[in-house]
Structure formats: structure tokens, C-alpha cells
Amino acid sequence: MLTISSLFIYPIKSLGGISLTSSQITSRGLLYDRRWMLINDDNKFISQREYPQMALCKTELVPDGIKVVFKHNDDILIPFDAPAIGRAEVTIWDDTCTADIVCLEAAEWFSKVLGVNCRLVYMPEDSRRPVDPEYAPDDKINSFSDGYPCLLIGEASLTDLSERCGEIILMDRFRPNIVFTGGAPYAEDEMAHFKINNIDFYGVKICARCPIPGIDQETAARTKEPLKTLARYRKKNNKIYMGQNLIHTGEGTLNIGDVLHILSTKPATVFNEEVGEVR
């Protein structure tokens, strides 16, 4: 039996995540997940790819908003109801969408602790960012995540990776939303359609990984692992893969312990051999 073992949200894109025991799922993914984002002077998102020190900004849900703590001492509160002080067309990869500029105090705080000039934006309800139509219906929307509303990874996959690396790799390197226990390593690769609490989930695309899994989320240090090991057996067309991107139909609540009911599967992707070319 496959069951949810962890739930995570990342309210401000590329900052630290929050572990939850339960979460509401909305049309854009888990509630509050990546609804805020930091942008540069060109209105483009910034992330740990360029600024690994963003990993040192830890987030926490508090009654009035999102509390952010930098290096365990300096902190700021981002109110849920912070009024917009302007609007901007912001860019996430190849997408452009409308966002509210919020909280001048936060812009000053993040610019100071990260050492890069930036502003904080929020995705309002009237902003619609479609999921890539090549992999999802036109009516599916996203938050500020890289491409899809949710990311799924199995605990068995991480255990297998850690054994191959010869060291313990933490799940926070991969920034999933839903983690499940049970099943074989990389079982998520083959999940085409499953239900949790009568919410339909569809595995639409295995996740190509950027350099962020190579950043220690506690120290912000760049490391060779786990990407070096993943590249030996999870690489195809010069991309490294881990996790399954999801879209969903329906809204409701997900809880630790909820069962994943698998309704259909798809063929597993064939990757490189340990040594050799893609078959």
C-alpha cells in the first residue's frame, strides 16, 4: 500500500520549505505553495541556482502570514493580506504573468540579507498562469513553481539514491510537495493516474532537475552529490531526472497517512546505463 508520508509547501519560491501534516489542495497546487516570489530589477524570478544563500531563508506558517528567518536570527513577517503597492509582469522561465508587488519592507529586508537587489511579488487570484499545454489541458493553472502544480517523490527512490551515493541524501534537496512510502524505488515514474481522497492526480512528466539538488539546504554549500550519482543512472538527453510532475482535478485536503490508489500506469522512461549511451 502506498501512503503519504510527508507534505511540503514552499510559500516563497526557492526559499526554505514547510513540512505539514495536512494541506488543502487548490487549483494551483497546495495552499500557499509558491504564491510569493522574489524578482530582480528586470522582473525576472531569482532562485538558489544563482543565489544559493536563499536556502538559508527558512519559512514558517504563523496565524497572520509567512515568517521568514535568515540564519536563525534575523526575521520578517509577510502578512497574508499585505496590500499590493503596484503590479508587474513577471517572468518565470518562458512564462510571463501578472503579479502584485507587496511589502516594501520585505524588499529592503531580502535585498539586505541576500545581498542582491530584489522585490517580493504575490500571485493574486486573477492572475492565470497556464501549465505547459504540451503536457496538460488548457484549463490547468500553476503558481510560481517551475512548471507544474505538484511534485511527487517516493521515499524508496531517495533511499536507493542514498545507497548509491554512499551518504544520506535529504528529501529537501528535491523540494517535493507529496512524498509517499511503499512501493519500489522510482515507482512514481510509472504513475499515470491515481486518486487521493477522491482527488484525481495525473503524472504528466518526470522532473528534469536543475542544480538545486546540489545545494545543501542547511549550509547553502554547493556539492557534487547527489547529481553526480544521479547522472550515472537517471540521465537522458543531457538531463537528469528525479520525481514526477503532477496535475490534478478536484480540490480537497491531503493528510499524512492518506492512501494513493493507483488507477493506471505508463511505461517507465529508459535512462542511460551506468556506463554508456541512452538506449
Phi, psi and omega in degrees: 000136179259128180225152176294128177251337178208150174229135181226144168233158181228080190305318178252119187311128175076002171268182181298153181265173180233128177272132183236156172268340178203153181205140172285142175248130183248183181298337181263359184122201181295144183306131179076353185292119176052042174271347175243157183201150174261136180235157178268190183293343178265010181066023176260145180296150171244154184210178178297342179304316180262331186231078183301339179297346176298334178298336183278356174270103181267143184245155181212136173280125174236166186307325186262353183167210180250120176268131178243130180238128179255123178053037172067009180224300182286134184216164178210151177254129174257104183296143175301325185257026178303125182291148176288138177249012179160174178233155179212151170269114186252156185243128172237108186054241182268001184261148172231135178212169182273138178221153174272131171279127185230151164059083177302324178301320180294321179301316180294319183294310181295321179299322181289309187286331181268342180073027179216136181292123183206164177231157179259132177234159181232142178270109180282168183297331183276002176267126184242114178247104184292149170286153181310116184295345177293336184239356186210154176299158184297336185275357182277132182240167187227165172266219177269013178296166185301320184205334189220157185294328183217153175234133184245134174219142176269145177300325181297328179295315180292322178298316179298317179298316180299319180295321178292325180285334186078018177206159181282122176256129182273149182297334183295344176296333188255353171052050176282166171263317183239126175243137181234156176247152183101158178085173182277161174305136177066023176300332180298333180303327188262002183280114179263321183207126175214163179240144168227119180051045179065015172261127181273129176243144181230125175279111189255340184190125175295152193269117173284129188266139174271189181288352187301323176301344176272012179247122176294121187284352177261333183244344185070012178284140175278136182230159178285324180267151008267003185294326179300315180289317179303323182296339181284336185219000180229038183244140176207133180052042177067018175238147181252136189238142174198119178101163181240125175284140184237148159242168184211163175233127181104163178229159181167211183233136174252143182224150171300133183100346178295145184270138171269115179263107184282123182257328176204155180235172179223162180298142177288144175294139176264121182258182174304153164286170177305323173225126179134185183264168177296133179282000000 
